[in-house]
Amino acid sequence: MQNHWIVDLNFEEDENRTSCTASLSGFSAPGVRGVGVARRNPDDTPDSTIGEELAAARACSNLAHELINKAASGIEDHTHRRANLIF
């Protein structure tokens, strides 16, 4: 069996902050999402690309941690023991 998940990144921005939500779509994709935020230093020149990249990286990192937590819960449900997953 082959699975294919797509990571969707959605952004919201204002002049000082960019937030990103990372979610998975596709057949049997788990219902988890990650959130990341980037804040611009008031002394820096506005650059939306940098804010999006940083917010996306943080959202994807958070998504990865949420997936690990979901996998750990699944392991614990099957084994009735505490999962020791290292990330």
Jmol script that loads the backbone (N, CA, C; Angstrom):
load data "model"
ATOM      1  N   MET A   1       0.829  -1.179   0.000  1.00  0.00           N
ATOM      2  CA  MET A   1       0.000   0.000   0.000  1.00  0.00           C
ATOM      3  C   MET A   1       0.876   1.247   0.000  1.00  0.00           C
ATOM      4  N   GLN A   2       0.483   2.211  -0.760  1.00  0.00           N
ATOM      5  CA  GLN A   2       1.230   3.460  -0.838  1.00  0.00           C
ATOM      6  C   GLN A   2       0.338   4.610  -0.408  1.00  0.00           C
ATOM      7  N   ASN A   3       0.861   5.464   0.421  1.00  0.00           N
ATOM      8  CA  ASN A   3       0.135   6.631   0.901  1.00  0.00           C
ATOM      9  C   ASN A   3       0.798   7.894   0.380  1.00  0.00           C
ATOM     10  N   HIS A   4       0.017   8.945   0.255  1.00  0.00           N
ATOM     11  CA  HIS A   4       0.560  10.231  -0.189  1.00  0.00           C
ATOM     12  C   HIS A   4      -0.124  11.328   0.615  1.00  0.00           C
ATOM     13  N   TRP A   5       0.660  12.055   1.389  1.00  0.00           N
ATOM     14  CA  TRP A   5       0.136  13.177   2.168  1.00  0.00           C
ATOM     15  C   TRP A   5       0.699  14.466   1.606  1.00  0.00           C
ATOM     16  N   ILE A   6      -0.076  15.490   1.690  1.00  0.00           N
ATOM     17  CA  ILE A   6       0.356  16.813   1.240  1.00  0.00           C
ATOM     18  C   ILE A   6       0.360  17.743   2.451  1.00  0.00           C
ATOM     19  N   VAL A   7       1.428  18.520   2.580  1.00  0.00           N
ATOM     20  CA  VAL A   7       1.502  19.515   3.649  1.00  0.00           C
ATOM     21  C   VAL A   7       0.972  20.828   3.094  1.00  0.00           C
ATOM     22  N   ASP A   8      -0.073  21.334   3.715  1.00  0.00           N
ATOM     23  CA  ASP A   8      -0.658  22.618   3.339  1.00  0.00           C
ATOM     24  C   ASP A   8      -0.169  23.673   4.326  1.00  0.00           C
ATOM     25  N   LEU A   9       0.361  24.768   3.798  1.00  0.00           N
ATOM     26  CA  LEU A   9       0.816  25.886   4.624  1.00  0.00           C
ATOM     27  C   LEU A   9      -0.082  27.078   4.346  1.00  0.00           C
ATOM     28  N   ASN A  10      -0.699  27.593   5.396  1.00  0.00           N
ATOM     29  CA  ASN A  10      -1.564  28.764   5.280  1.00  0.00           C
ATOM     30  C   ASN A  10      -1.006  29.885   6.149  1.00  0.00           C
ATOM     31  N   PHE A  11      -0.914  31.069   5.565  1.00  0.00           N
ATOM     32  CA  PHE A  11      -0.282  32.204   6.236  1.00  0.00           C
ATOM     33  C   PHE A  11      -1.279  33.309   6.533  1.00  0.00           C
ATOM     34  N   GLU A  12      -1.017  33.999   7.640  1.00  0.00           N
ATOM     35  CA  GLU A  12      -1.699  35.249   7.973  1.00  0.00           C
ATOM     36  C   GLU A  12      -0.609  36.229   8.373  1.00  0.00           C
ATOM     37  N   GLU A  13      -0.712  37.440   7.841  1.00  0.00           N
ATOM     38  CA  GLU A  13       0.343  38.424   8.086  1.00  0.00           C
ATOM     39  C   GLU A  13      -0.241  39.790   8.437  1.00  0.00           C
ATOM     40  N   ASP A  14       0.512  40.521   9.259  1.00  0.00           N
ATOM     41  CA  ASP A  14       0.301  41.952   9.414  1.00  0.00           C
ATOM     42  C   ASP A  14       1.680  42.586   9.297  1.00  0.00           C
ATOM     43  N   GLU A  15       1.819  43.840   9.616  1.00  0.00           N
ATOM     44  CA  GLU A  15       3.117  44.504   9.389  1.00  0.00           C
ATOM     45  C   GLU A  15       4.231  44.026  10.318  1.00  0.00           C
ATOM     46  N   ASN A  16       3.907  43.373  11.416  1.00  0.00           N
ATOM     47  CA  ASN A  16       4.935  42.960  12.374  1.00  0.00           C
ATOM     48  C   ASN A  16       4.973  41.466  12.672  1.00  0.00           C
ATOM     49  N   ARG A  17       4.016  40.713  12.139  1.00  0.00           N
ATOM     50  CA  ARG A  17       3.917  39.306  12.537  1.00  0.00           C
ATOM     51  C   ARG A  17       3.399  38.465  11.380  1.00  0.00           C
ATOM     52  N   THR A  18       3.975  37.269  11.239  1.00  0.00           N
ATOM     53  CA  THR A  18       3.497  36.287  10.270  1.00  0.00           C
ATOM     54  C   THR A  18       3.215  35.003  11.020  1.00  0.00           C
ATOM     55  N   SER A  19       2.028  34.449  10.838  1.00  0.00           N
ATOM     56  CA  SER A  19       1.712  33.154  11.436  1.00  0.00           C
ATOM     57  C   SER A  19       1.438  32.161  10.312  1.00  0.00           C
ATOM     58  N   CYS A  20       1.726  30.900  10.592  1.00  0.00           N
ATOM     59  CA  CYS A  20       1.543  29.849   9.613  1.00  0.00           C
ATOM     60  C   CYS A  20       0.923  28.637  10.297  1.00  0.00           C
ATOM     61  N   THR A  21      -0.020  28.027   9.618  1.00  0.00           N
ATOM     62  CA  THR A  21      -0.591  26.758  10.068  1.00  0.00           C
ATOM     63  C   THR A  21      -0.224  25.707   9.042  1.00  0.00           C
ATOM     64  N   ALA A  22       0.388  24.619   9.503  1.00  0.00           N
ATOM     65  CA  ALA A  22       0.759  23.497   8.637  1.00  0.00           C
ATOM     66  C   ALA A  22      -0.195  22.349   8.938  1.00  0.00           C
ATOM     67  N   SER A  23      -0.845  21.844   7.912  1.00  0.00           N
ATOM     68  CA  SER A  23      -1.760  20.723   8.099  1.00  0.00           C
ATOM     69  C   SER A  23      -1.533  19.704   6.988  1.00  0.00           C
ATOM     70  N   LEU A  24      -1.976  18.480   7.249  1.00  0.00           N
ATOM     71  CA  LEU A  24      -1.815  17.400   6.284  1.00  0.00           C
ATOM     72  C   LEU A  24      -3.140  17.100   5.617  1.00  0.00           C
ATOM     73  N   SER A  25      -3.084  16.817   4.321  1.00  0.00           N
ATOM     74  CA  SER A  25      -4.264  16.356   3.601  1.00  0.00           C
ATOM     75  C   SER A  25      -3.862  15.129   2.795  1.00  0.00           C
ATOM     76  N   GLY A  26      -4.843  14.353   2.428  1.00  0.00           N
ATOM     77  CA  GLY A  26      -4.590  13.133   1.675  1.00  0.00           C
ATOM     78  C   GLY A  26      -5.262  11.959   2.348  1.00  0.00           C
ATOM     79  N   PHE A  27      -5.327  10.855   1.626  1.00  0.00           N
ATOM     80  CA  PHE A  27      -5.977   9.655   2.126  1.00  0.00           C
ATOM     81  C   PHE A  27      -5.323   9.208   3.425  1.00  0.00           C
ATOM     82  N   SER A  28      -6.089   9.032   4.443  1.00  0.00           N
ATOM     83  CA  SER A  28      -5.684   8.569   5.779  1.00  0.00           C
ATOM     84  C   SER A  28      -4.680   9.486   6.478  1.00  0.00           C
ATOM     85  N   ALA A  29      -4.603  10.742   6.041  1.00  0.00           N
ATOM     86  CA  ALA A  29      -3.712  11.686   6.734  1.00  0.00           C
ATOM     87  C   ALA A  29      -4.248  11.921   8.147  1.00  0.00           C
ATOM     88  N   PRO A  30      -3.363  11.878   9.141  1.00  0.00           N
ATOM     89  CA  PRO A  30      -3.831  12.096  10.509  1.00  0.00           C
ATOM     90  C   PRO A  30      -4.296  13.548  10.701  1.00  0.00           C
ATOM     91  N   GLY A  31      -5.218  13.722  11.586  1.00  0.00           N
ATOM     92  CA  GLY A  31      -5.783  15.048  11.832  1.00  0.00           C
ATOM     93  C   GLY A  31      -4.941  15.849  12.804  1.00  0.00           C
ATOM     94  N   VAL A  32      -3.731  16.159  12.425  1.00  0.00           N
ATOM     95  CA  VAL A  32      -2.873  16.985  13.271  1.00  0.00           C
ATOM     96  C   VAL A  32      -2.464  18.222  12.475  1.00  0.00           C
ATOM     97  N   ARG A  33      -2.082  19.248  13.219  1.00  0.00           N
ATOM     98  CA  ARG A  33      -1.601  20.460  12.565  1.00  0.00           C
ATOM     99  C   ARG A  33      -0.550  21.106  13.440  1.00  0.00           C
ATOM    100  N   GLY A  34       0.259  21.927  12.813  1.00  0.00           N
ATOM    101  CA  GLY A  34       1.290  22.663  13.530  1.00  0.00           C
ATOM    102  C   GLY A  34       1.118  24.145  13.301  1.00  0.00           C
ATOM    103  N   VAL A  35       1.570  24.921  14.260  1.00  0.00           N
ATOM    104  CA  VAL A  35       1.458  26.374  14.179  1.00  0.00           C
ATOM    105  C   VAL A  35       2.828  26.989  14.433  1.00  0.00           C
ATOM    106  N   GLY A  36       3.155  28.016  13.668  1.00  0.00           N
ATOM    107  CA  GLY A  36       4.410  28.738  13.852  1.00  0.00           C
ATOM    108  C   GLY A  36       4.190  30.228  13.660  1.00  0.00           C
ATOM    109  N   VAL A  37       4.979  31.017  14.367  1.00  0.00           N
ATOM    110  CA  VAL A  37       4.849  32.475  14.302  1.00  0.00           C
ATOM    111  C   VAL A  37       6.242  33.091  14.162  1.00  0.00           C
ATOM    112  N   ALA A  38       6.333  34.139  13.366  1.00  0.00           N
ATOM    113  CA  ALA A  38       7.547  34.944  13.251  1.00  0.00           C
ATOM    114  C   ALA A  38       7.173  36.396  13.529  1.00  0.00           C
ATOM    115  N   ARG A  39       7.989  37.044  14.326  1.00  0.00           N
ATOM    116  CA  ARG A  39       7.749  38.455  14.637  1.00  0.00           C
ATOM    117  C   ARG A  39       8.931  39.288  14.138  1.00  0.00           C
ATOM    118  N   ARG A  40       8.613  40.396  13.503  1.00  0.00           N
ATOM    119  CA  ARG A  40       9.662  41.275  12.983  1.00  0.00           C
ATOM    120  C   ARG A  40      10.128  42.225  14.076  1.00  0.00           C
ATOM    121  N   ASN A  41      11.427  42.350  14.193  1.00  0.00           N
ATOM    122  CA  ASN A  41      12.005  43.348  15.078  1.00  0.00           C
ATOM    123  C   ASN A  41      11.647  44.723  14.506  1.00  0.00           C
ATOM    124  N   PRO A  42      11.140  45.627  15.310  1.00  0.00           N
ATOM    125  CA  PRO A  42      10.745  46.948  14.790  1.00  0.00           C
ATOM    126  C   PRO A  42      11.874  47.699  14.092  1.00  0.00           C
ATOM    127  N   ASP A  43      13.121  47.368  14.403  1.00  0.00           N
ATOM    128  CA  ASP A  43      14.249  48.039  13.760  1.00  0.00           C
ATOM    129  C   ASP A  43      14.593  47.451  12.391  1.00  0.00           C
ATOM    130  N   ASP A  44      14.025  46.287  12.054  1.00  0.00           N
ATOM    131  CA  ASP A  44      14.325  45.633  10.783  1.00  0.00           C
ATOM    132  C   ASP A  44      13.425  46.151   9.664  1.00  0.00           C
ATOM    133  N   THR A  45      13.949  46.085   8.453  1.00  0.00           N
ATOM    134  CA  THR A  45      13.172  46.428   7.274  1.00  0.00           C
ATOM    135  C   THR A  45      12.156  45.317   7.010  1.00  0.00           C
ATOM    136  N   PRO A  46      10.905  45.650   6.723  1.00  0.00           N
ATOM    137  CA  PRO A  46       9.909  44.610   6.443  1.00  0.00           C
ATOM    138  C   PRO A  46      10.316  43.741   5.250  1.00  0.00           C
ATOM    139  N   ASP A  47      10.199  42.437   5.398  1.00  0.00           N
ATOM    140  CA  ASP A  47      10.462  41.478   4.320  1.00  0.00           C
ATOM    141  C   ASP A  47       9.550  40.277   4.556  1.00  0.00           C
ATOM    142  N   SER A  48       8.452  40.212   3.831  1.00  0.00           N
ATOM    143  CA  SER A  48       7.455  39.159   4.065  1.00  0.00           C
ATOM    144  C   SER A  48       8.006  37.771   3.781  1.00  0.00           C
ATOM    145  N   THR A  49       8.967  37.662   2.870  1.00  0.00           N
ATOM    146  CA  THR A  49       9.531  36.350   2.551  1.00  0.00           C
ATOM    147  C   THR A  49      10.221  35.740   3.762  1.00  0.00           C
ATOM    148  N   ILE A  50      10.995  36.525   4.473  1.00  0.00           N
ATOM    149  CA  ILE A  50      11.698  36.016   5.658  1.00  0.00           C
ATOM    150  C   ILE A  50      10.696  35.596   6.724  1.00  0.00           C
ATOM    151  N   GLY A  51       9.680  36.400   6.957  1.00  0.00           N
ATOM    152  CA  GLY A  51       8.660  36.050   7.944  1.00  0.00           C
ATOM    153  C   GLY A  51       7.933  34.766   7.580  1.00  0.00           C
ATOM    154  N   GLU A  52       7.603  34.593   6.294  1.00  0.00           N
ATOM    155  CA  GLU A  52       6.926  33.371   5.861  1.00  0.00           C
ATOM    156  C   GLU A  52       7.823  32.155   6.027  1.00  0.00           C
ATOM    157  N   GLU A  53       9.095  32.292   5.658  1.00  0.00           N
ATOM    158  CA  GLU A  53      10.018  31.155   5.788  1.00  0.00           C
ATOM    159  C   GLU A  53      10.173  30.732   7.238  1.00  0.00           C
ATOM    160  N   LEU A  54      10.348  31.689   8.114  1.00  0.00           N
ATOM    161  CA  LEU A  54      10.534  31.372   9.534  1.00  0.00           C
ATOM    162  C   LEU A  54       9.258  30.808  10.149  1.00  0.00           C
ATOM    163  N   ALA A  55       8.124  31.417   9.865  1.00  0.00           N
ATOM    164  CA  ALA A  55       6.852  30.913  10.396  1.00  0.00           C
ATOM    165  C   ALA A  55       6.564  29.513   9.859  1.00  0.00           C
ATOM    166  N   ALA A  56       6.842  29.269   8.571  1.00  0.00           N
ATOM    167  CA  ALA A  56       6.616  27.947   7.978  1.00  0.00           C
ATOM    168  C   ALA A  56       7.525  26.905   8.620  1.00  0.00           C
ATOM    169  N   ALA A  57       8.791  27.245   8.833  1.00  0.00           N
ATOM    170  CA  ALA A  57       9.720  26.308   9.473  1.00  0.00           C
ATOM    171  C   ALA A  57       9.242  25.947  10.876  1.00  0.00           C
ATOM    172  N   ARG A  58       8.784  26.928  11.606  1.00  0.00           N
ATOM    173  CA  ARG A  58       8.291  26.674  12.966  1.00  0.00           C
ATOM    174  C   ARG A  58       7.000  25.850  12.936  1.00  0.00           C
ATOM    175  N   ALA A  59       6.126  26.115  11.986  1.00  0.00           N
ATOM    176  CA  ALA A  59       4.880  25.350  11.875  1.00  0.00           C
ATOM    177  C   ALA A  59       5.173  23.893  11.505  1.00  0.00           C
ATOM    178  N   CYS A  60       6.113  23.680  10.581  1.00  0.00           N
ATOM    179  CA  CYS A  60       6.466  22.312  10.184  1.00  0.00           C
ATOM    180  C   CYS A  60       7.137  21.560  11.329  1.00  0.00           C
ATOM    181  N   SER A  61       7.961  22.245  12.093  1.00  0.00           N
ATOM    182  CA  SER A  61       8.585  21.623  13.266  1.00  0.00           C
ATOM    183  C   SER A  61       7.523  21.228  14.282  1.00  0.00           C
ATOM    184  N   ASN A  62       6.573  22.113  14.515  1.00  0.00           N
ATOM    185  CA  ASN A  62       5.482  21.813  15.437  1.00  0.00           C
ATOM    186  C   ASN A  62       4.634  20.653  14.916  1.00  0.00           C
ATOM    187  N   LEU A  63       4.388  20.620  13.606  1.00  0.00           N
ATOM    188  CA  LEU A  63       3.643  19.525  12.989  1.00  0.00           C
ATOM    189  C   LEU A  63       4.376  18.203  13.202  1.00  0.00           C
ATOM    190  N   ALA A  64       5.683  18.208  13.027  1.00  0.00           N
ATOM    191  CA  ALA A  64       6.473  16.985  13.239  1.00  0.00           C
ATOM    192  C   ALA A  64       6.328  16.488  14.672  1.00  0.00           C
ATOM    193  N   HIS A  65       6.386  17.391  15.625  1.00  0.00           N
ATOM    194  CA  HIS A  65       6.225  16.995  17.029  1.00  0.00           C
ATOM    195  C   HIS A  65       4.822  16.448  17.296  1.00  0.00           C
ATOM    196  N   GLU A  66       3.819  17.039  16.682  1.00  0.00           N
ATOM    197  CA  GLU A  66       2.454  16.546  16.851  1.00  0.00           C
ATOM    198  C   GLU A  66       2.299  15.144  16.261  1.00  0.00           C
ATOM    199  N   LEU A  67       2.946  14.885  15.121  1.00  0.00           N
ATOM    200  CA  LEU A  67       2.902  13.546  14.520  1.00  0.00           C
ATOM    201  C   LEU A  67       3.585  12.512  15.419  1.00  0.00           C
ATOM    202  N   ILE A  68       4.715  12.895  16.015  1.00  0.00           N
ATOM    203  CA  ILE A  68       5.405  11.989  16.932  1.00  0.00           C
ATOM    204  C   ILE A  68       4.532  11.694  18.140  1.00  0.00           C
ATOM    205  N   ASN A  69       3.885  12.717  18.683  1.00  0.00           N
ATOM    206  CA  ASN A  69       2.992  12.501  19.825  1.00  0.00           C
ATOM    207  C   ASN A  69       1.837  11.575  19.460  1.00  0.00           C
ATOM    208  N   LYS A  70       1.283  11.742  18.260  1.00  0.00           N
ATOM    209  CA  LYS A  70       0.191  10.876  17.810  1.00  0.00           C
ATOM    210  C   LYS A  70       0.682   9.439  17.654  1.00  0.00           C
ATOM    211  N   ALA A  71       1.864   9.261  17.078  1.00  0.00           N
ATOM    212  CA  ALA A  71       2.434   7.919  16.930  1.00  0.00           C
ATOM    213  C   ALA A  71       2.688   7.289  18.299  1.00  0.00           C
ATOM    214  N   ALA A  72       3.204   8.072  19.226  1.00  0.00           N
ATOM    215  CA  ALA A  72       3.457   7.562  20.582  1.00  0.00           C
ATOM    216  C   ALA A  72       2.165   7.105  21.235  1.00  0.00           C
ATOM    217  N   SER A  73       1.102   7.856  21.061  1.00  0.00           N
ATOM    218  CA  SER A  73      -0.200   7.457  21.618  1.00  0.00           C
ATOM    219  C   SER A  73      -0.676   6.151  21.004  1.00  0.00           C
ATOM    220  N   GLY A  74      -0.470   5.993  19.699  1.00  0.00           N
ATOM    221  CA  GLY A  74      -0.851   4.755  19.032  1.00  0.00           C
ATOM    222  C   GLY A  74      -0.066   3.563  19.550  1.00  0.00           C
ATOM    223  N   ILE A  75       1.230   3.759  19.755  1.00  0.00           N
ATOM    224  CA  ILE A  75       2.073   2.692  20.304  1.00  0.00           C
ATOM    225  C   ILE A  75       1.592   2.316  21.696  1.00  0.00           C
ATOM    226  N   GLU A  76       1.325   3.325  22.502  1.00  0.00           N
ATOM    227  CA  GLU A  76       0.879   3.072  23.880  1.00  0.00           C
ATOM    228  C   GLU A  76      -0.473   2.367  23.922  1.00  0.00           C
ATOM    229  N   ASP A  77      -1.360   2.704  22.983  1.00  0.00           N
ATOM    230  CA  ASP A  77      -2.659   2.030  22.918  1.00  0.00           C
ATOM    231  C   ASP A  77      -2.493   0.545  22.594  1.00  0.00           C
ATOM    232  N   HIS A  78      -1.520   0.216  21.740  1.00  0.00           N
ATOM    233  CA  HIS A  78      -1.297  -1.176  21.341  1.00  0.00           C
ATOM    234  C   HIS A  78      -0.514  -1.973  22.378  1.00  0.00           C
ATOM    235  N   THR A  79       0.468  -1.342  22.995  1.00  0.00           N
ATOM    236  CA  THR A  79       1.366  -2.082  23.893  1.00  0.00           C
ATOM    237  C   THR A  79       1.001  -1.944  25.367  1.00  0.00           C
ATOM    238  N   HIS A  80       0.196  -0.933  25.685  1.00  0.00           N
ATOM    239  CA  HIS A  80      -0.155  -0.628  27.083  1.00  0.00           C
ATOM    240  C   HIS A  80       1.093  -0.309  27.905  1.00  0.00           C
ATOM    241  N   ARG A  81       2.081   0.249  27.217  1.00  0.00           N
ATOM    242  CA  ARG A  81       3.321   0.702  27.861  1.00  0.00           C
ATOM    243  C   ARG A  81       3.640   2.095  27.344  1.00  0.00           C
ATOM    244  N   ARG A  82       4.419   2.805  28.133  1.00  0.00           N
ATOM    245  CA  ARG A  82       4.843   4.150  27.738  1.00  0.00           C
ATOM    246  C   ARG A  82       5.800   4.058  26.550  1.00  0.00           C
ATOM    247  N   ALA A  83       5.510   4.817  25.520  1.00  0.00           N
ATOM    248  CA  ALA A  83       6.376   4.870  24.339  1.00  0.00           C
ATOM    249  C   ALA A  83       7.551   5.792  24.635  1.00  0.00           C
ATOM    250  N   ASN A  84       8.719   5.390  24.186  1.00  0.00           N
ATOM    251  CA  ASN A  84       9.923   6.196  24.382  1.00  0.00           C
ATOM    252  C   ASN A  84      10.486   6.556  23.010  1.00  0.00           C
ATOM    253  N   LEU A  85       9.852   7.527  22.372  1.00  0.00           N
ATOM    254  CA  LEU A  85      10.295   7.977  21.047  1.00  0.00           C
ATOM    255  C   LEU A  85      11.207   9.183  21.197  1.00  0.00           C
ATOM    256  N   ILE A  86      12.303   9.156  20.507  1.00  0.00           N
ATOM    257  CA  ILE A  86      13.273  10.260  20.559  1.00  0.00           C
ATOM    258  C   ILE A  86      13.176  11.047  19.269  1.00  0.00           C
ATOM    259  N   PHE A  87      13.142  12.349  19.403  1.00  0.00           N
ATOM    260  CA  PHE A  87      13.078  13.205  18.228  1.00  0.00           C
ATOM    261  C   PHE A  87      14.217  14.179  18.271  1.00  0.00           C
TER     262      PHE A  87
END
end "model"
wireframe off; spacefill off
backbone 0.3
color backbone group
